């Protein structure tokens, strides 16, 4: 399943922080990987706090096996 591209504009200082985190390598590979990790962590936190309802991969044309493969 392909992923649609998302874009956002960040202040220069936040780009610098992303580069710093990418150099450490603990949060993802490159700036995109770091952004992906932080977005996914924020979504998980919102789900756990019940701010948003959970979704299933079937809603997007996937199957339950697809979801299990991500772990």
N, CA, C, O and CB atoms as a CASP TS submission, in Angstrom:
PFRMAT TS
TARGET T0000
AUTHOR 0000-0000-0000
METHOD Language model
MODEL 1
PARENT N/A
ATOM      1  N   UNK     1       0.844  -1.158   0.000  1.00  0.00           N
ATOM      2  CA  UNK     1       0.000   0.000   0.000  1.00  0.00           C
ATOM      3  C   UNK     1       0.903   1.239   0.000  1.00  0.00           C
ATOM      4  O   UNK     1       1.766   1.368   0.868  1.00  0.00           O
ATOM      5  CB  UNK     1      -0.967  -0.012   1.218  1.00  0.00           C
ATOM      6  N   UNK     2       0.717   2.151  -0.960  1.00  0.00           N
ATOM      7  CA  UNK     2       1.571   3.341  -1.018  1.00  0.00           C
ATOM      8  C   UNK     2       1.077   4.392  -0.032  1.00  0.00           C
ATOM      9  O   UNK     2      -0.104   4.438   0.312  1.00  0.00           O
ATOM     10  CB  UNK     2       1.603   3.922  -2.450  1.00  0.00           C
ATOM     11  N   UNK     3       1.995   5.223   0.409  1.00  0.00           N
ATOM     12  CA  UNK     3       1.673   6.264   1.376  1.00  0.00           C
ATOM     13  C   UNK     3       1.552   7.603   0.677  1.00  0.00           C
ATOM     14  O   UNK     3       2.455   7.990  -0.065  1.00  0.00           O
ATOM     15  CB  UNK     3       2.733   6.331   2.481  1.00  0.00           C
ATOM     16  N   UNK     4       0.450   8.325   0.896  1.00  0.00           N
ATOM     17  CA  UNK     4       0.366   9.674   0.337  1.00  0.00           C
ATOM     18  C   UNK     4       1.363  10.590   1.040  1.00  0.00           C
ATOM     19  O   UNK     4       1.677  10.395   2.214  1.00  0.00           O
ATOM     20  CB  UNK     4      -1.073  10.234   0.467  1.00  0.00           C
ATOM     21  N   UNK     5       1.848  11.571   0.326  1.00  0.00           N
ATOM     22  CA  UNK     5       2.828  12.501   0.873  1.00  0.00           C
ATOM     23  C   UNK     5       2.112  13.586   1.663  1.00  0.00           C
ATOM     24  O   UNK     5       1.072  14.086   1.233  1.00  0.00           O
ATOM     25  CB  UNK     5       3.688  13.123  -0.252  1.00  0.00           C
ATOM     26  N   UNK     6       2.661  13.951   2.816  1.00  0.00           N
ATOM     27  CA  UNK     6       2.148  15.055   3.627  1.00  0.00           C
ATOM     28  C   UNK     6       3.238  16.112   3.733  1.00  0.00           C
ATOM     29  O   UNK     6       4.423  15.790   3.819  1.00  0.00           O
ATOM     30  CB  UNK     6       1.700  14.564   5.048  1.00  0.00           C
ATOM     31  N   UNK     7       2.833  17.357   3.725  1.00  0.00           N
ATOM     32  CA  UNK     7       3.810  18.433   3.802  1.00  0.00           C
ATOM     33  C   UNK     7       3.438  19.384   4.932  1.00  0.00           C
ATOM     34  O   UNK     7       2.261  19.579   5.233  1.00  0.00           O
ATOM     35  CB  UNK     7       3.900  19.190   2.460  1.00  0.00           C
ATOM     36  N   UNK     8       4.454  19.972   5.552  1.00  0.00           N
ATOM     37  CA  UNK     8       4.219  21.050   6.514  1.00  0.00           C
ATOM     38  C   UNK     8       5.438  21.974   6.481  1.00  0.00           C
ATOM     39  O   UNK     8       6.547  21.575   6.127  1.00  0.00           O
ATOM     40  CB  UNK     8       3.966  20.484   7.969  1.00  0.00           C
ATOM     41  N   UNK     9       5.187  23.192   6.856  1.00  0.00           N
ATOM     42  CA  UNK     9       6.278  24.169   6.918  1.00  0.00           C
ATOM     43  C   UNK     9       6.723  24.314   8.362  1.00  0.00           C
ATOM     44  O   UNK     9       5.900  24.413   9.273  1.00  0.00           O
ATOM     45  CB  UNK     9       5.840  25.547   6.333  1.00  0.00           C
ATOM     46  N   UNK    10       8.026  24.325   8.559  1.00  0.00           N
ATOM     47  CA  UNK    10       8.593  24.461   9.894  1.00  0.00           C
ATOM     48  C   UNK    10       9.541  25.652   9.929  1.00  0.00           C
ATOM     49  O   UNK    10      10.130  26.035   8.918  1.00  0.00           O
ATOM     50  CB  UNK    10       9.327  23.168  10.315  1.00  0.00           C
ATOM     51  N   UNK    11       9.669  26.213  11.099  1.00  0.00           N
ATOM     52  CA  UNK    11      10.629  27.291  11.302  1.00  0.00           C
ATOM     53  C   UNK    11      12.046  26.738  11.145  1.00  0.00           C
ATOM     54  O   UNK    11      12.275  25.556  11.399  1.00  0.00           O
ATOM     55  CB  UNK    11      10.442  27.947  12.700  1.00  0.00           C
ATOM     56  N   UNK    12      13.005  27.581  10.729  1.00  0.00           N
ATOM     57  CA  UNK    12      14.385  27.119  10.553  1.00  0.00           C
ATOM     58  C   UNK    12      14.972  26.442  11.788  1.00  0.00           C
ATOM     59  O   UNK    12      15.731  25.481  11.660  1.00  0.00           O
ATOM     60  CB  UNK    12      15.253  28.276  10.173  1.00  0.00           C
ATOM     61  N   UNK    13      14.630  26.931  12.985  1.00  0.00           N
ATOM     62  CA  UNK    13      15.169  26.312  14.196  1.00  0.00           C
ATOM     63  C   UNK    13      14.697  24.859  14.315  1.00  0.00           C
ATOM     64  O   UNK    13      15.455  23.997  14.759  1.00  0.00           O
ATOM     65  CB  UNK    13      14.747  27.116  15.447  1.00  0.00           C
ATOM     66  N   UNK    14      13.446  24.585  13.919  1.00  0.00           N
ATOM     67  CA  UNK    14      12.946  23.210  13.993  1.00  0.00           C
ATOM     68  C   UNK    14      13.625  22.312  12.970  1.00  0.00           C
ATOM     69  O   UNK    14      13.827  21.127  13.236  1.00  0.00           O
ATOM     70  CB  UNK    14      11.436  23.184  13.782  1.00  0.00           C
ATOM     71  N   UNK    15      13.980  22.846  11.812  1.00  0.00           N
ATOM     72  CA  UNK    15      14.758  22.068  10.833  1.00  0.00           C
ATOM     73  C   UNK    15      16.118  21.703  11.427  1.00  0.00           C
ATOM     74  O   UNK    15      16.606  20.588  11.246  1.00  0.00           O
ATOM     75  CB  UNK    15      14.942  22.869   9.505  1.00  0.00           C
ATOM     76  N   UNK    16      16.723  22.656  12.138  1.00  0.00           N
ATOM     77  CA  UNK    16      18.016  22.388  12.779  1.00  0.00           C
ATOM     78  C   UNK    16      17.877  21.284  13.827  1.00  0.00           C
ATOM     79  O   UNK    16      18.730  20.402  13.921  1.00  0.00           O
ATOM     80  CB  UNK    16      18.577  23.675  13.431  1.00  0.00           C
ATOM     81  N   UNK    17      16.796  21.337  14.617  1.00  0.00           N
ATOM     82  CA  UNK    17      16.573  20.285  15.611  1.00  0.00           C
ATOM     83  C   UNK    17      16.368  18.931  14.943  1.00  0.00           C
ATOM     84  O   UNK    17      16.867  17.916  15.429  1.00  0.00           O
ATOM     85  CB  UNK    17      15.363  20.625  16.485  1.00  0.00           C
ATOM     86  N   UNK    18      15.638  18.913  13.838  1.00  0.00           N
ATOM     87  CA  UNK    18      15.436  17.654  13.112  1.00  0.00           C
ATOM     88  C   UNK    18      16.763  17.084  12.631  1.00  0.00           C
ATOM     89  O   UNK    18      17.000  15.879  12.717  1.00  0.00           O
ATOM     90  CB  UNK    18      14.493  17.865  11.920  1.00  0.00           C
ATOM     91  N   UNK    19      17.628  17.961  12.125  1.00  0.00           N
ATOM     92  CA  UNK    19      18.955  17.508  11.680  1.00  0.00           C
ATOM     93  C   UNK    19      19.747  16.944  12.857  1.00  0.00           C
ATOM     94  O   UNK    19      20.413  15.916  12.736  1.00  0.00           O
ATOM     95  CB  UNK    19      19.738  18.671  11.019  1.00  0.00           C
ATOM     96  N   UNK    20      19.664  17.638  14.008  1.00  0.00           N
ATOM     97  CA  UNK    20      20.363  17.149  15.206  1.00  0.00           C
ATOM     98  C   UNK    20      19.880  15.752  15.583  1.00  0.00           C
ATOM     99  O   UNK    20      20.685  14.859  15.849  1.00  0.00           O
ATOM    100  CB  UNK    20      20.154  18.119  16.390  1.00  0.00           C
ATOM    101  N   UNK    21      18.564  15.570  15.605  1.00  0.00           N
ATOM    102  CA  UNK    21      17.990  14.272  15.965  1.00  0.00           C
ATOM    103  C   UNK    21      18.335  13.203  14.929  1.00  0.00           C
ATOM    104  O   UNK    21      18.570  12.048  15.284  1.00  0.00           O
ATOM    105  CB  UNK    21      16.472  14.387  16.111  1.00  0.00           C
ATOM    106  N   UNK    22      18.365  13.583  13.659  1.00  0.00           N
ATOM    107  CA  UNK    22      18.720  12.634  12.602  1.00  0.00           C
ATOM    108  C   UNK    22      20.170  12.178  12.762  1.00  0.00           C
ATOM    109  O   UNK    22      20.480  11.011  12.521  1.00  0.00           O
ATOM    110  CB  UNK    22      18.508  13.267  11.209  1.00  0.00           C
ATOM    111  N   UNK    23      21.058  13.088  13.166  1.00  0.00           N
ATOM    112  CA  UNK    23      22.465  12.726  13.390  1.00  0.00           C
ATOM    113  C   UNK    23      22.601  11.704  14.512  1.00  0.00           C
ATOM    114  O   UNK    23      23.421  10.789  14.439  1.00  0.00           O
ATOM    115  CB  UNK    23      23.295  13.974  13.720  1.00  0.00           C
ATOM    116  N   UNK    24      21.785  11.872  15.551  1.00  0.00           N
ATOM    117  CA  UNK    24      21.814  10.916  16.665  1.00  0.00           C
ATOM    118  C   UNK    24      21.368   9.545  16.178  1.00  0.00           C
ATOM    119  O   UNK    24      21.920   8.522  16.584  1.00  0.00           O
ATOM    120  CB  UNK    24      20.911  11.395  17.832  1.00  0.00           C
ATOM    121  N   UNK    25      20.364   9.531  15.306  1.00  0.00           N
ATOM    122  CA  UNK    25      19.900   8.283  14.713  1.00  0.00           C
ATOM    123  C   UNK    25      18.944   7.464  15.558  1.00  0.00           C
ATOM    124  O   UNK    25      18.488   6.406  15.125  1.00  0.00           O
ATOM    125  CB  UNK    25      21.052   7.459  14.394  1.00  0.00           C
ATOM    126  N   UNK    26      18.635   7.934  16.751  1.00  0.00           N
ATOM    127  CA  UNK    26      17.770   7.150  17.637  1.00  0.00           C
ATOM    128  C   UNK    26      16.289   7.301  17.302  1.00  0.00           C
ATOM    129  O   UNK    26      15.476   6.487  17.742  1.00  0.00           O
ATOM    130  CB  UNK    26      18.004   7.558  19.074  1.00  0.00           C
ATOM    131  N   UNK    27      15.924   8.323  16.533  1.00  0.00           N
ATOM    132  CA  UNK    27      14.510   8.590  16.268  1.00  0.00           C
ATOM    133  C   UNK    27      14.105   8.310  14.834  1.00  0.00           C
ATOM    134  O   UNK    27      12.927   8.438  14.498  1.00  0.00           O
ATOM    135  CB  UNK    27      14.193  10.011  16.599  1.00  0.00           C
ATOM    136  N   UNK    28      15.023   7.940  13.997  1.00  0.00           N
ATOM    137  CA  UNK    28      14.711   7.656  12.603  1.00  0.00           C
ATOM    138  C   UNK    28      15.890   7.985  11.723  1.00  0.00           C
ATOM    139  O   UNK    28      16.875   8.576  12.168  1.00  0.00           O
ATOM    140  CB  UNK    28      13.483   8.435  12.151  1.00  0.00           C
ATOM    141  N   UNK    29      15.779   7.597  10.471  1.00  0.00           N
ATOM    142  CA  UNK    29      16.858   7.819   9.510  1.00  0.00           C
ATOM    143  C   UNK    29      16.556   9.090   8.723  1.00  0.00           C
ATOM    144  O   UNK    29      15.581   9.141   7.973  1.00  0.00           O
ATOM    145  CB  UNK    29      17.025   6.594   8.553  1.00  0.00           C
ATOM    146  N   UNK    30      17.375  10.096   8.888  1.00  0.00           N
ATOM    147  CA  UNK    30      17.189  11.361   8.201  1.00  0.00           C
ATOM    148  C   UNK    30      16.060  12.172   8.814  1.00  0.00           C
ATOM    149  O   UNK    30      15.346  11.707   9.703  1.00  0.00           O
ATOM    150  CB  UNK    30      16.917  11.123   6.735  1.00  0.00           C
ATOM    151  N   UNK    31      15.912  13.411   8.312  1.00  0.00           N
ATOM    152  CA  UNK    31      14.874  14.290   8.835  1.00  0.00           C
ATOM    153  C   UNK    31      13.485  13.695   8.641  1.00  0.00           C
ATOM    154  O   UNK    31      12.641  13.796   9.531  1.00  0.00           O
ATOM    155  CB  UNK    31      14.952  15.653   8.165  1.00  0.00           C
ATOM    156  N   UNK    32      13.239  13.078   7.493  1.00  0.00           N
ATOM    157  CA  UNK    32      11.916  12.491   7.233  1.00  0.00           C
ATOM    158  C   UNK    32      11.591  11.386   8.225  1.00  0.00           C
ATOM    159  O   UNK    32      10.462  11.282   8.702  1.00  0.00           O
ATOM    160  CB  UNK    32      11.848  11.942   5.808  1.00  0.00           C
ATOM    161  N   UNK    33      12.579  10.565   8.530  1.00  0.00           N
ATOM    162  CA  UNK    33      12.370   9.490   9.491  1.00  0.00           C
ATOM    163  C   UNK    33      12.057  10.010  10.882  1.00  0.00           C
ATOM    164  O   UNK    33      11.213   9.457  11.587  1.00  0.00           O
ATOM    165  CB  UNK    33      13.584   8.603   9.544  1.00  0.00           C
ATOM    166  N   UNK    34      12.748  11.086  11.275  1.00  0.00           N
ATOM    167  CA  UNK    34      12.501  11.695  12.585  1.00  0.00           C
ATOM    168  C   UNK    34      11.093  12.286  12.613  1.00  0.00           C
ATOM    169  O   UNK    34      10.361  12.096  13.585  1.00  0.00           O
ATOM    170  CB  UNK    34      13.564  12.793  12.898  1.00  0.00           C
ATOM    171  N   UNK    35      10.709  12.999  11.556  1.00  0.00           N
ATOM    172  CA  UNK    35       9.366  13.579  11.501  1.00  0.00           C
ATOM    173  C   UNK    35       8.311  12.485  11.569  1.00  0.00           C
ATOM    174  O   UNK    35       7.319  12.615  12.287  1.00  0.00           O
ATOM    175  CB  UNK    35       9.185  14.414  10.219  1.00  0.00           C
ATOM    176  N   UNK    36       8.524  11.406  10.822  1.00  0.00           N
ATOM    177  CA  UNK    36       7.575  10.292  10.819  1.00  0.00           C
ATOM    178  C   UNK    36       7.419   9.725  12.230  1.00  0.00           C
ATOM    179  O   UNK    36       6.300   9.486  12.683  1.00  0.00           O
ATOM    180  CB  UNK    36       8.037   9.184   9.843  1.00  0.00           C
ATOM    181  N   UNK    37       8.538   9.511  12.925  1.00  0.00           N
ATOM    182  CA  UNK    37       8.503   8.951  14.279  1.00  0.00           C
ATOM    183  C   UNK    37       7.705   9.847  15.214  1.00  0.00           C
ATOM    184  O   UNK    37       6.857   9.362  15.963  1.00  0.00           O
ATOM    185  CB  UNK    37       9.928   8.758  14.821  1.00  0.00           C
ATOM    186  N   UNK    38       7.972  11.170  15.178  1.00  0.00           N
ATOM    187  CA  UNK    38       7.277  12.075  16.078  1.00  0.00           C
ATOM    188  C   UNK    38       5.792  12.181  15.746  1.00  0.00           C
ATOM    189  O   UNK    38       4.966  12.287  16.653  1.00  0.00           O
ATOM    190  CB  UNK    38       7.917  13.446  16.029  1.00  0.00           C
ATOM    191  N   UNK    39       5.443  12.155  14.476  1.00  0.00           N
ATOM    192  CA  UNK    39       4.034  12.179  14.082  1.00  0.00           C
ATOM    193  C   UNK    39       3.346  10.905  14.572  1.00  0.00           C
ATOM    194  O   UNK    39       2.268  10.969  15.163  1.00  0.00           O
ATOM    195  CB  UNK    39       3.891  12.320  12.536  1.00  0.00           C
ATOM    196  N   UNK    40       3.963   9.755  14.329  1.00  0.00           N
ATOM    197  CA  UNK    40       3.377   8.486  14.769  1.00  0.00           C
ATOM    198  C   UNK    40       3.239   8.444  16.289  1.00  0.00           C
ATOM    199  O   UNK    40       2.228   7.960  16.797  1.00  0.00           O
ATOM    200  CB  UNK    40       4.232   7.305  14.284  1.00  0.00           C
ATOM    201  N   UNK    41       4.238   8.944  17.026  1.00  0.00           N
ATOM    202  CA  UNK    41       4.149   8.982  18.488  1.00  0.00           C
ATOM    203  C   UNK    41       3.003   9.885  18.944  1.00  0.00           C
ATOM    204  O   UNK    41       2.297   9.559  19.898  1.00  0.00           O
ATOM    205  CB  UNK    41       5.478   9.468  19.093  1.00  0.00           C
ATOM    206  N   UNK    42       2.819  11.009  18.272  1.00  0.00           N
ATOM    207  CA  UNK    42       1.732  11.925  18.617  1.00  0.00           C
ATOM    208  C   UNK    42       0.367  11.305  18.352  1.00  0.00           C
ATOM    209  O   UNK    42      -0.564  11.485  19.136  1.00  0.00           O
ATOM    210  CB  UNK    42       1.869  13.223  17.834  1.00  0.00           C
ATOM    211  N   UNK    43       0.248  10.577  17.249  1.00  0.00           N
ATOM    212  CA  UNK    43      -1.009   9.903  16.933  1.00  0.00           C
ATOM    213  C   UNK    43      -1.297   8.820  17.968  1.00  0.00           C
ATOM    214  O   UNK    43      -2.429   8.698  18.436  1.00  0.00           O
ATOM    215  CB  UNK    43      -0.962   9.295  15.514  1.00  0.00           C
ATOM    216  N   UNK    44      -0.277   8.027  18.331  1.00  0.00           N
ATOM    217  CA  UNK    44      -0.469   6.996  19.359  1.00  0.00           C
ATOM    218  C   UNK    44      -0.923   7.619  20.675  1.00  0.00           C
ATOM    219  O   UNK    44      -1.812   7.089  21.341  1.00  0.00           O
ATOM    220  CB  UNK    44       0.830   6.198  19.573  1.00  0.00           C
ATOM    221  N   UNK    45      -0.310   8.748  21.053  1.00  0.00           N
ATOM    222  CA  UNK    45      -0.687   9.423  22.297  1.00  0.00           C
ATOM    223  C   UNK    45      -2.140   9.902  22.232  1.00  0.00           C
ATOM    224  O   UNK    45      -2.875   9.791  23.214  1.00  0.00           O
ATOM    225  CB  UNK    45       0.258  10.615  22.573  1.00  0.00           C
ATOM    226  N   UNK    46      -2.550  10.429  21.089  1.00  0.00           N
ATOM    227  CA  UNK    46      -3.938  10.882  20.927  1.00  0.00           C
ATOM    228  C   UNK    46      -4.904   9.706  20.991  1.00  0.00           C
ATOM    229  O   UNK    46      -5.995   9.833  21.545  1.00  0.00           O
ATOM    230  CB  UNK    46      -4.110  11.633  19.594  1.00  0.00           C
ATOM    231  N   UNK    47      -4.518   8.567  20.433  1.00  0.00           N
ATOM    232  CA  UNK    47      -5.359   7.365  20.507  1.00  0.00           C
ATOM    233  C   UNK    47      -5.480   6.879  21.945  1.00  0.00           C
ATOM    234  O   UNK    47      -6.575   6.559  22.406  1.00  0.00           O
ATOM    235  CB  UNK    47      -4.785   6.247  19.619  1.00  0.00           C
ATOM    236  N   UNK    48      -4.357   6.824  22.650  1.00  0.00           N
ATOM    237  CA  UNK    48      -4.360   6.359  24.042  1.00  0.00           C
ATOM    238  C   UNK    48      -5.182   7.279  24.939  1.00  0.00           C
ATOM    239  O   UNK    48      -5.826   6.814  25.880  1.00  0.00           O
ATOM    240  CB  UNK    48      -2.928   6.264  24.571  1.00  0.00           C
ATOM    241  N   UNK    49      -5.164   8.587  24.653  1.00  0.00           N
ATOM    242  CA  UNK    49      -5.927   9.556  25.438  1.00  0.00           C
ATOM    243  C   UNK    49      -7.383   9.637  24.964  1.00  0.00           C
ATOM    244  O   UNK    49      -8.183  10.402  25.503  1.00  0.00           O
ATOM    245  CB  UNK    49      -5.269  10.939  25.354  1.00  0.00           C
ATOM    246  N   UNK    50      -7.705   8.841  23.956  1.00  0.00           N
ATOM    247  CA  UNK    50      -9.049   8.785  23.385  1.00  0.00           C
ATOM    248  C   UNK    50      -9.500  10.135  22.814  1.00  0.00           C
ATOM    249  O   UNK    50     -10.684  10.471  22.841  1.00  0.00           O
ATOM    250  CB  UNK    50     -10.037   8.319  24.442  1.00  0.00           C
ATOM    251  N   UNK    51      -8.532  10.901  22.298  1.00  0.00           N
ATOM    252  CA  UNK    51      -8.830  12.159  21.630  1.00  0.00           C
ATOM    253  C   UNK    51      -9.446  11.875  20.254  1.00  0.00           C
ATOM    254  O   UNK    51     -10.323  12.603  19.788  1.00  0.00           O
ATOM    255  CB  UNK    51      -7.546  13.027  21.492  1.00  0.00           C
ATOM    256  N   UNK    52      -8.971  10.805  19.621  1.00  0.00           N
ATOM    257  CA  UNK    52      -9.480  10.367  18.320  1.00  0.00           C
ATOM    258  C   UNK    52      -9.794   8.876  18.392  1.00  0.00           C
ATOM    259  O   UNK    52      -9.179   8.148  19.171  1.00  0.00           O
ATOM    260  CB  UNK    52      -8.450  10.666  17.181  1.00  0.00           C
ATOM    261  N   UNK    53     -10.752   8.418  17.578  1.00  0.00           N
ATOM    262  CA  UNK    53     -11.074   6.991  17.594  1.00  0.00           C
ATOM    263  C   UNK    53     -10.070   6.192  16.755  1.00  0.00           C
ATOM    264  O   UNK    53      -9.514   6.716  15.790  1.00  0.00           O
ATOM    265  CB  UNK    53     -12.505   6.759  17.072  1.00  0.00           C
ATOM    266  N   UNK    54      -9.839   4.931  17.121  1.00  0.00           N
ATOM    267  CA  UNK    54      -8.942   4.096  16.326  1.00  0.00           C
ATOM    268  C   UNK    54      -9.543   3.780  14.957  1.00  0.00           C
ATOM    269  O   UNK    54     -10.762   3.762  14.791  1.00  0.00           O
ATOM    270  CB  UNK    54      -8.628   2.800  17.071  1.00  0.00           C
ATOM    271  N   UNK    55      -8.691   3.537  14.003  1.00  0.00           N
ATOM    272  CA  UNK    55      -9.088   3.129  12.647  1.00  0.00           C
ATOM    273  C   UNK    55      -8.502   1.754  12.372  1.00  0.00           C
ATOM    274  O   UNK    55      -7.664   1.263  13.128  1.00  0.00           O
ATOM    275  CB  UNK    55      -8.608   4.168  11.568  1.00  0.00           C
ATOM    276  N   UNK    56      -8.949   1.135  11.285  1.00  0.00           N
ATOM    277  CA  UNK    56      -8.406  -0.158  10.883  1.00  0.00           C
ATOM    278  C   UNK    56      -7.797  -0.032   9.495  1.00  0.00           C
ATOM    279  O   UNK    56      -8.192   0.837   8.717  1.00  0.00           O
ATOM    280  CB  UNK    56      -9.503  -1.256  10.907  1.00  0.00           C
ATOM    281  N   UNK    57      -6.837  -0.897   9.180  1.00  0.00           N
ATOM    282  CA  UNK    57      -6.210  -0.860   7.857  1.00  0.00           C
ATOM    283  C   UNK    57      -7.213  -1.221   6.767  1.00  0.00           C
ATOM    284  O   UNK    57      -7.048  -0.825   5.613  1.00  0.00           O
ATOM    285  CB  UNK    57      -5.011  -1.815   7.805  1.00  0.00           C
ATOM    286  N   UNK    58      -8.253  -1.974   7.131  1.00  0.00           N
ATOM    287  CA  UNK    58      -9.271  -2.342   6.136  1.00  0.00           C
ATOM    288  C   UNK    58      -9.967  -1.111   5.565  1.00  0.00           C
ATOM    289  O   UNK    58     -10.414  -1.130   4.418  1.00  0.00           O
ATOM    290  CB  UNK    58     -10.309  -3.280   6.759  1.00  0.00           C
ATOM    291  N   UNK    59     -10.062  -0.046   6.349  1.00  0.00           N
ATOM    292  CA  UNK    59     -10.663   1.208   5.872  1.00  0.00           C
ATOM    293  C   UNK    59      -9.892   1.794   4.691  1.00  0.00           C
ATOM    294  O   UNK    59     -10.427   2.598   3.927  1.00  0.00           O
ATOM    295  CB  UNK    59     -10.721   2.232   7.009  1.00  0.00           C
ATOM    296  N   UNK    60      -8.639   1.387   4.548  1.00  0.00           N
ATOM    297  CA  UNK    60      -7.763   1.951   3.528  1.00  0.00           C
ATOM    298  C   UNK    60      -7.323   0.917   2.505  1.00  0.00           C
ATOM    299  O   UNK    60      -6.317   1.097   1.819  1.00  0.00           O
ATOM    300  CB  UNK    60      -6.551   2.571   4.173  1.00  0.00           C
ATOM    301  N   UNK    61      -8.085  -0.170   2.409  1.00  0.00           N
ATOM    302  CA  UNK    61      -7.803  -1.189   1.408  1.00  0.00           C
ATOM    303  C   UNK    61      -6.790  -2.233   1.820  1.00  0.00           C
ATOM    304  O   UNK    61      -6.396  -3.060   0.998  1.00  0.00           O
ATOM    305  CB  UNK    61      -7.337  -0.545   0.186  1.00  0.00           C
ATOM    306  N   UNK    62      -6.355  -2.219   3.077  1.00  0.00           N
ATOM    307  CA  UNK    62      -5.389  -3.205   3.560  1.00  0.00           C
ATOM    308  C   UNK    62      -6.107  -4.372   4.212  1.00  0.00           C
ATOM    309  O   UNK    62      -7.334  -4.474   4.176  1.00  0.00           O
ATOM    310  CB  UNK    62      -4.407  -2.565   4.551  1.00  0.00           C
ATOM    311  N   UNK    63      -5.308  -5.254   4.813  1.00  0.00           N
ATOM    312  CA  UNK    63      -5.866  -6.400   5.528  1.00  0.00           C
ATOM    313  C   UNK    63      -5.228  -6.482   6.904  1.00  0.00           C
ATOM    314  O   UNK    63      -4.220  -5.826   7.169  1.00  0.00           O
ATOM    315  CB  UNK    63      -5.643  -7.720   4.737  1.00  0.00           C
ATOM    316  N   UNK    64      -5.813  -7.283   7.776  1.00  0.00           N
ATOM    317  CA  UNK    64      -5.277  -7.436   9.136  1.00  0.00           C
ATOM    318  C   UNK    64      -3.838  -7.927   9.108  1.00  0.00           C
ATOM    319  O   UNK    64      -3.048  -7.571   9.982  1.00  0.00           O
ATOM    320  CB  UNK    64      -6.143  -8.408   9.950  1.00  0.00           C
ATOM    321  N   UNK    65      -3.483  -8.743   8.113  1.00  0.00           N
ATOM    322  CA  UNK    65      -2.099  -9.225   8.001  1.00  0.00           C
ATOM    323  C   UNK    65      -1.133  -8.068   7.754  1.00  0.00           C
ATOM    324  O   UNK    65      -0.006  -8.086   8.249  1.00  0.00           O
ATOM    325  CB  UNK    65      -1.980 -10.260   6.865  1.00  0.00           C
ATOM    326  N   UNK    66      -1.572  -7.048   6.984  1.00  0.00           N
ATOM    327  CA  UNK    66      -0.726  -5.885   6.730  1.00  0.00           C
ATOM    328  C   UNK    66      -0.359  -5.188   8.037  1.00  0.00           C
ATOM    329  O   UNK    66       0.783  -4.772   8.230  1.00  0.00           O
ATOM    330  CB  UNK    66      -1.433  -4.901   5.783  1.00  0.00           C
ATOM    331  N   UNK    67      -1.331  -5.067   8.924  1.00  0.00           N
ATOM    332  CA  UNK    67      -1.117  -4.394  10.198  1.00  0.00           C
ATOM    333  C   UNK    67      -0.133  -5.153  11.073  1.00  0.00           C
ATOM    334  O   UNK    67       0.690  -4.542  11.756  1.00  0.00           O
ATOM    335  CB  UNK    67      -2.436  -4.222  10.930  1.00  0.00           C
ATOM    336  N   UNK    68      -0.208  -6.481  11.060  1.00  0.00           N
ATOM    337  CA  UNK    68       0.700  -7.305  11.858  1.00  0.00           C
ATOM    338  C   UNK    68       2.130  -7.248  11.333  1.00  0.00           C
ATOM    339  O   UNK    68       3.072  -7.377  12.115  1.00  0.00           O
ATOM    340  CB  UNK    68       0.216  -8.747  11.878  1.00  0.00           C
ATOM    341  N   UNK    69       2.313  -7.057  10.023  1.00  0.00           N
ATOM    342  CA  UNK    69       3.651  -7.022   9.438  1.00  0.00           C
ATOM    343  C   UNK    69       4.429  -5.794   9.834  1.00  0.00           C
ATOM    344  O   UNK    69       5.656  -5.806   9.738  1.00  0.00           O
ATOM    345  CB  UNK    69       3.564  -7.091   7.949  1.00  0.00           C
ATOM    346  N   UNK    70       3.766  -4.708  10.285  1.00  0.00           N
ATOM    347  CA  UNK    70       4.441  -3.465  10.624  1.00  0.00           C
ATOM    348  C   UNK    70       5.254  -3.571  11.905  1.00  0.00           C
ATOM    349  O   UNK    70       6.126  -2.731  12.131  1.00  0.00           O
ATOM    350  CB  UNK    70       3.436  -2.358  10.755  1.00  0.00           C
ATOM    351  N   UNK    71       5.011  -4.560  12.751  1.00  0.00           N
ATOM    352  CA  UNK    71       5.710  -4.665  14.034  1.00  0.00           C
ATOM    353  C   UNK    71       7.126  -5.136  13.898  1.00  0.00           C
ATOM    354  O   UNK    71       7.831  -5.270  14.898  1.00  0.00           O
ATOM    355  CB  UNK    71       4.982  -5.584  14.942  1.00  0.00           C
TER
END
